[in-house]
Amino acid sequence: MFTGIVSNTFPVVKIQDSDDLRRIVVKLSPELVHGLKIGASVANNGVCLTVVGFDNTEVHFDIIDETLRLTNLGELVEGDVVNIERAASYGDEIGGHVVSGHIVGTADIVEIHKTETNTAIYLQADPKWSKYLMPKGFVSLNGCSLTVGEEVSEGRFSIHLIPETLAVTTFGEAKIGDRINLEIDPSTQTIVDTVERYLANKSFG
């Protein structure tokens, strides 16, 4: 489980591609590596990945073909940075919302509007996810716990970012056309799906 509060961005220092598998090596800070073990879960751009090896502060992760298909991790090149969050521990403060690290797909950045104090980013996702994207509801984008803006229509939605979020995440360098990993709020999905099933069953009652 994660909270959607990204620690910072860290560089991908090595990529090895083989049949249906990609291994990435991310150089983390000593603080983040402390206590980390092989088999632990770490969110990379919001994707829950398993630690498969270490080389001091360089941490190795394997990515299977299905994850590469659904996320933007297949687009990474050496030197890119990724949002990193270690898995939450029991008793940790949940500053964002509960995030599983299970990405449903990607959303494309279609507009960016900036002022001195606020950045609004508009994204286009598959319209089938619209029913789970509600104004003032939660969404996870590249692993960041964010609040959905007022505009939600046919898969298009907006988010508003403060300078601190821009400073510590990949959104500081975001540009139109970028594909962003999307995880919908699991609580919202559960409620919506449950209501839909109830109404469907009731119509046949």
C-alpha positions in Angstrom: 0.0 0.0 0.0 1.1 3.5 -0.8 -0.2 7.0 0.2 0.5 8.9 -3.0 3.0 11.2 -1.3 6.0 11.1 -3.5 9.4 11.3 -1.8 11.1 12.9 -4.8 12.3 12.1 -8.3 15.3 9.9 -8.8 17.3 9.0 -12.0 17.1 5.8 -14.0 20.8 5.0 -14.5 20.5 1.7 -16.4 17.9 -0.1 -18.5 18.2 -3.7 -19.8 15.6 -5.0 -22.2 15.0 -8.7 -23.0 12.1 -10.7 -24.3 8.9 -9.4 -22.5 10.9 -8.0 -19.6 12.6 -4.8 -18.8 15.0 -4.2 -15.9 15.5 -0.7 -14.7 18.1 0.5 -12.2 17.1 3.6 -10.2 19.6 5.5 -8.0 17.9 6.4 -4.7 19.1 8.4 -1.8 20.8 6.6 1.2 17.7 7.5 3.3 15.3 5.7 1.0 17.6 2.7 0.6 17.9 2.3 4.4 16.1 -0.8 5.5 15.0 -1.7 2.0 15.1 -5.4 1.2 14.9 -7.6 -1.9 11.2 -8.4 -2.3 10.0 -5.0 -1.0 7.6 -2.9 -3.0 8.5 0.6 -4.3 6.3 2.8 -6.5 8.0 4.0 -9.6 5.8 6.6 -11.3 3.0 5.1 -9.3 3.6 1.5 -10.5 4.1 -1.0 -7.7 7.4 -2.7 -8.5 9.4 -5.3 -6.6 13.0 -4.8 -5.6 15.0 -7.6 -7.2 18.6 -6.4 -6.4 20.9 -3.7 -5.0 24.2 -2.1 -5.8 24.7 0.3 -3.0 22.0 3.0 -3.6 21.2 1.7 -7.1 18.1 -0.4 -6.8 17.0 -2.9 -9.5 13.4 -3.5 -10.6 11.9 -5.9 -13.2 8.9 -4.9 -15.3 6.9 -7.5 -17.2 5.3 -7.0 -20.6 1.7 -6.3 -19.2 3.0 -3.5 -17.0 5.0 -2.1 -19.9 1.8 -2.1 -22.0 -0.4 -0.4 -19.5 2.1 2.2 -18.2 4.7 4.8 -19.3 7.6 2.8 -17.9 8.3 1.3 -21.3 9.0 4.8 -22.6 11.8 5.5 -20.1 15.4 6.0 -21.3 18.5 6.2 -19.2 18.8 9.6 -17.5 15.0 10.0 -17.1 13.7 10.5 -13.6 10.8 8.8 -11.9 8.6 9.6 -9.0 9.5 7.3 -6.1 7.5 6.3 -3.0 8.3 3.4 -0.6 5.5 1.3 0.6 3.7 2.7 3.7 4.3 1.0 7.1 1.7 0.4 9.7 1.2 3.6 11.7 2.5 5.9 9.0 0.6 9.1 8.4 -1.6 8.9 5.2 -1.1 12.4 3.8 -2.7 11.6 0.5 -5.1 8.6 -0.1 -4.7 4.9 -0.1 -3.0 3.9 -3.4 -2.3 0.3 -4.5 0.2 0.9 -7.3 -2.0 -0.9 -9.8 -2.3 1.2 -12.9 -5.4 1.0 -15.1 -3.8 2.8 -18.0 -2.5 6.2 -19.0 -3.8 9.7 -19.5 -2.4 12.1 -22.0 -1.6 15.7 -21.1 -3.6 17.9 -23.5 -3.3 21.4 -21.9 -1.2 23.2 -19.3 -2.0 26.6 -17.8 0.5 28.2 -15.4 0.5 31.2 -13.1 3.0 32.2 -10.5 1.3 30.2 -7.8 -0.8 27.5 -9.6 -0.5 25.1 -12.5 -3.6 23.5 -14.0 -3.0 20.4 -16.1 -5.8 18.9 -18.3 -5.6 15.3 -19.2 -7.5 12.9 -21.5 -8.0 9.3 -20.4 -10.1 6.5 -21.9 -13.8 7.7 -21.4 -14.6 4.4 -19.6 -12.8 5.7 -16.5 -15.0 8.9 -16.4 -17.5 7.4 -14.0 -14.7 7.0 -11.4 -13.3 10.6 -11.8 -15.4 13.0 -9.8 -14.8 16.7 -9.1 -13.0 16.9 -5.7 -12.4 13.2 -5.8 -9.0 11.4 -5.6 -6.9 10.2 -8.4 -3.3 9.0 -8.5 -1.2 10.3 -11.4 2.4 9.0 -11.8 2.0 8.0 -8.2 1.0 11.4 -6.9 -2.2 11.6 -4.8 -4.1 14.5 -6.4 -7.6 16.0 -6.3 -9.7 16.0 -9.5 -10.7 19.5 -10.7 -14.2 20.7 -11.6 -14.0 19.6 -15.3 -14.7 15.9 -15.9 -16.2 15.0 -19.3 -15.7 11.9 -21.6 -12.4 11.0 -19.9 -11.1 14.6 -19.9 -10.3 16.0 -16.4 -8.0 18.5 -14.7 -5.7 18.7 -11.7 -4.2 21.8 -10.0 -0.7 21.7 -8.6 1.0 23.8 -6.1 4.7 24.8 -6.5 5.8 22.1 -3.9 4.3 19.3 -5.9 6.0 20.6 -9.1 9.3 20.8 -7.3 9.4 17.2 -6.0 7.7 15.3 -8.8 7.9 14.8 -12.5 5.1 17.3 -13.0 7.7 20.1 -12.8 8.9 19.1 -16.3 5.5 17.9 -17.7 4.6 18.9 -21.2 1.7 18.5 -23.6 1.7 15.0 -25.1 3.2 13.3 -22.0 1.6 9.9 -21.0 0.8 9.8 -17.3 0.1 6.7 -15.3 -3.4 6.6 -14.0 -4.8 4.8 -11.0 -8.3 5.5 -10.0 -9.3 5.7 -6.4 -10.2 2.1 -5.3 -12.8 3.3 -2.8 -14.6 5.3 -5.5 -14.4 2.4 -7.9 -15.9 0.0 -5.3 -18.8 2.3 -4.5 -19.6 3.0 -8.2 -19.4 -0.6 -9.2 -21.5 -1.7 -6.2 -24.3 0.8 -7.0 -24.2 -0.2 -10.7 -24.6 -3.9 -9.8 -27.4 -3.1 -7.4 -29.3 -1.0 -9.9 -28.8 -3.6 -12.6 -30.1 -6.4 -10.3 -33.1 -4.2 -9.2 -34.1 -3.6 -12.8 -34.6 -7.4 -13.2 -36.3 -7.8 -9.8 
